[in-house]
């Protein structure tokens, strides 16, 4: 029952607020038109002192996760700034807890995002995070469009 209180079914196209502070604002929308059972949280809401962010993710995937390829695109003030692709789950000897999750099971994970390696100039960032259930990037599991404003 406790976990259900924090679990929200988000409506596609509606921006979901992550956080706001004197130096940072973050929100996201889903790229597709399907509602998702998803929650994402980030603390602290700041870019000062180059923090290690604590991220919390709760998600019920719409298909099994035997293979999971992540594609991460970042735009800064309208210009493409960064592209990262990584096969997180290959179906054998995977190290991440999300690997092997079956359709309808709840992924509940916390992890660190090390901001100390990144300097964020002031400006507007568009971040698209895509997750695929194959290495060829044909079968999308999830797509999130983050907006990050560094003040």
TAFEN-V864426 format. One record per helix or strand of 3 or more residues. SS is the DSSP state (a for helix, b for strand). FROM is the first residue (numbers start at 1). TO is the last residue. If there is no record, write none. Layout:
ss->SS from->FROM to->TO
ss->SS from->FROM to->TO
This chain:
ss->a from->2 to->6
ss->b from->16 to->20
ss->b from->24 to->30
ss->b from->36 to->43
ss->b from->52 to->60
ss->b from->68 to->76
ss->b from->79 to->89
ss->b from->106 to->114
ss->a from->115 to->117
ss->b from->123 to->132
ss->b from->140 to->150
